Amino acid sequence: MIQKINNPASYYQHVARHFDEDAQLFEKRFLDNSILNMIRNDFRKHTEYHYFTNALEIGCGPGIDLYYFAEKYPDKNFYAFDVSPEMTGITQKRISEGALKNAIVKAGSVEQIHDLFPAISFDMIYVYFGGLNTVVDLKKVVKILREYVSKDATLVLTCVNRYYLLDLLVRSINLKFEEATARFRNKWKGYSPGRDLKSQVYSARFIRQHFEPEFEIIKRKGYSIFYPPWYAVRHLSKLRSLAPMLWKLDQKLQSTFLWNLGEYSLYVMKAK
């Protein structure tokens, strides 16, 4: 069951304001959060593994990954958008300061791809850290994405999971039962306490049901199953040598039912 959003325009305005306020915080996380960057680097490896020439990033934030890819692959074209004007402003500044000629960023939502980048066919679309968790209608988005990809296109999509076992256990132990069960009750409100953001959280089954009519899932991987999530970076020093072991444990759990019970899941898909 997914939350129903009755006024999409108003919702996206709310999402934009939310991330406008968080824009500088995203920059700080990029510089300081070792967990976040370790996961980010793994996302990138799955993207770089596949051949592409025209890539689209959905929900680019402050342009950290857009800049990384455009600088590393000057022979490829990179397009990106974000619903937050503040985020796209930071991204544009990054592009300009780096004198990147192969990167373009615009402000808008996924439903506006046709207006943002008309007549462009993408052979790679990537989404890092849950950009699709704040779309109004995922089924509609899937059809839009299929319309704007080439026949041999690859999608590398990551999303926040509906079921996060470690989070459930930790919050329950701390008697925070409302927070512990929020995802199951469609009441999860993002990562900013006191600044609620109505967000969708997806199970692996939900992703299959919505994407498989148009795309074939060829790989999937779970993150922060037992390895700490990015927002628990303050506890990383306490784990010391245990943290690398937890990362390795997560890798071993990929062939078990636990793979989809961490904070994030990644899906690599091919257009049918």
BELJOSUL-V258781 format. One record per run of one state. SS is the DSSP state (H for helix, E for strand, - for the rest). FROM is the first residue (numbers start at 1). TO is the last residue. Records with the same first field share a line. If there is no record, write none. Layout:
SS=FROM-TO  FROM-TO
This chain:
-=1-7  33-33  49-53  59-63  73-76  83-84  98-102  108-109  117-121  128-130  135-137  148-148  162-164  174-176  181-201  203-203  212-214  224-229  240-241  256-256  261-263  272-272
H=8-32  34-48  64-72  85-97  110-116  131-134  138-147  165-173  177-180  204-211  230-239  242-255  257-260
E=54-58  77-82  103-107  122-127  149-161  202-202  215-223  264-271
